Amino acid sequence: MLVLAHISDLHLDGSPRATERAERVRDRLRSLPGRVDALLVTGDIADHGAEAEYEEAARILGLRDPSGPFPVLTCPGNHDRRAPYRKALLGEPPSDGPVNSVQVFDGGAVLMCDSSIPGEDDGALTDDTYDWIEQTLDELGGDVPALLALHHPPVALHHPLPDAYRLGDPGRLAALLQRRPEIAGIIAGHAHTPAATAFAGRPLVVGPGVTWTLRLPWEGDQVADREAPVGLAFHVLDDERRLTSHFRVVV
């Protein structure tokens, strides 16, 4: 069994508000009486893509602390910039290619996929990223259940803001899922609202936002609820390859 804590859309910008909200959810996770296998952060970690914002994220998330309570897994969002993300957040040489990585656990694997398009808010998975997914799954041998993590959801969530900037060419991703039964589900961010649906016959779970929560059309005209508490999700991939998600608020 694999247990992931999941946060998204921190939008760290150097402001006390953004810092406090990110530190609040971090402190909640570190105070859990039981241990999760990893913390997954699905993009828009920085608000402007500045190197200083990623340095703050690395400090808050404990990415430089080898004694941390759990690994921290990340993928970029549309507000992120690849070169400073690599340099300050991951400690890697700066470059502008897609930021893709995989983490393998006893209960499964998590493939963190870069759906960002430099300079744009829309999402896409490049040919290189699709090739990387296929190669990674091949190396896992087909018998390890895998979760795909990316920023942009590939389906409409019934709000005009995230639906205007979702993942492009969802049919190509659906075809990948049909070829790859070992993919147990997709975990995304971007929408600032916890949501659960299905895509190509697999679970698709969207994590809540740390910085603010999206108001749906029937909840009022104001898009961003900045007073809503910080959101957090827990995803469980069990021995039957079933994905179960639980949502919490952090006050």
C-alpha angles and dihedrals in degrees: 000000000000121000119194129184109211133200130163145184102027092164092197108197104162093266120132090235096057092043094050094050093049092047091048094058091042091054091049091053093047091051095055111125089220128050126248118208095235147340114243119202113191105202145283088086090152125040098213101017092246121158091235090057091056091046088056091047091051090052095046095044094043095237092153094049112091090187093060117134095247141002117271115222121195142181128184129257134200093276092053125092116214102219099051089037090058095043103044103024102036101023091234131131109279116255137150100232122111114290105229127160141160134216120196122205134177089259100043146306133279118211111200106206127195109230095167124118110207110248095007138088096218121092134234140162110227126223088254091055093049089049090049092051092051093046093047093050090047090053090051088058100234096273099085113089110234137199122206114218120194139147105239119062113227094219138059115268095193100253120104095225103059091029090061091058107036130132114300124231096017090175090071091054090047090053090052091053091050090054094044114056090172090074102097098184150323127257118198144167132189099099099077090222131093109245139164126199140129134265125190089345095307131104115265116195124186117202124226120253124254097206100047141337125246116241110220119228093261091050096064145289097278108093102201122052100199092175095059114110122257113278128227134178134200118204123196121197104191134198090269089058090248117146116217122182131199125189129210138176123223114215 
